[in-house]
Amino acid sequence: MTSKLLFFRQSTLFLLLALFISPLFAAEHYAVKVERDISAKMRDGVALRADIYRPDADGKFPVLLQRTPYNKTGWSMNFAYLAAGRGYVVVIQDVRGRYASEGDWYPFIHEAEDGYDTVEWVAALPYSDGKVGMFGGSYVGATQMLAATAHPPHLAGICPAVTASNYHDGWTYQGGAFEQWFDESWASGLAQDTLNRSVQKATNARIAQDALPLTGYPLFNLPAAGAVNSSTPSLAPYFLDWLAHPAYDDYWKRLTIEDHYPDIGVPALHVAAWYDIFLGGSLRNYTGLKANAATEEARKGQRLLVTIGGHAGDGRKIGDLDFGPEAAKYDEYDATLRWYDFLFKGIQNEFATGKPVTIFVMGPNQW
C-alpha cells in the first residue's frame, strides 16, 4: 500500500510539473523583424507580394502562411506579431490581383496553383525549417483548402476557419437560389480595390484605399430584362459568370473541395460556428477529410472546433442572445497557435488528447 501511495504521489507530481513546465517551453518570446512587399514569382511569371514577420534571432522556424484578398496590412498583422514573437515565421500574402500583388483578380481559380507555388517558396526561405502551415477564415480558408488539393510537398498543416466545401452550393447559391445579398455585397467590397487599381493604372497615380468609395452596392444589382450594368464586366466579371452558371456544371466542378478530399494529405483544424453562413461546409470538410483524406495519418489528423459566431460576430453575444462566459473563452489567435504548437512543436496540449471534436453546446452554454 505504501509503495502504491508513493507511486501515486510521484505520478501526480510529475503530471503537475508537466502541466506547469510545458506552457513555459511554449511561451517563447522573440523580438520581431518585419520585411514588407517581398516578391514571389508564380509559375506563369506573375509576382505576388507578401509581408514577412519573423523572430529577430538566428535559427530556423516553422512558417505560418496566410493568402488573403483582403489586404495583407489588415487585421492579420496583430496575429503575425503575436505568432512571430512565439517562434514562428508568419507570411501574409496578397493573392493574385489584389493590393500589392500583380495579375488579375478572379475568385478561386488561381488559388490551387498559386497556393502550391507560395508554400514551396516560403519553405525555401533561409529562416524556414521547411514546415509550412496555413491559417485564416472565410475566403482565406478557401485559399488553404484549394492549396491543399494541389498537395505541395512542404504543406504540413492547415487551419481553415468558417469556410465552405463547395463554391456553388453553400457559397454563391443556396439550395439552387442565388445568394443575392451575400454575392452582391462581397463582390462590391472586392471591387473597391479593383476600381482603385484600374484608376491607378490609367493615371499612374497612387490611389488611397477608400479614395473612390463604392456607395451601397449599385454595381451589382441583378440585371433586369437582360440589361447589364456597364461597370460590372470590368470590375467583377466573375459576378456575371456566377449568374450564367446557376447549375452545378463544369464551371463549378473544377473548383469544388468536396470532390477532392482524396487529394488532401495534411492534418487540419476546422473551425466552424453555429451561426456561420458556411457551417455546413465546415462540417462537411471535417467529415469528408476524416473519411477520405489521402493518407491514414491525414485522416487521423483532422480536428473540429465548433464555436458560436463566425460571420455573425465573435464573443459571447450573437444579436440579443448572451451565451455566457464559457462562449467568450474562444480566441481564434490562441486556438491557431495552440494547433501549430501541437503540430509543429510537439507540445502536448488539448490537441494531443486524441479527442478530435470540441463543440460549444448551446442551452447549457458549455464546451
Summary of the structure (lengths in Angstrom):
residues: 367
radius of gyration: 22.1
end to end distance: 38.0
largest distance: 88.4
contacts: 1185
relative contact order: 0.11
helix: 41%
strand: 21%
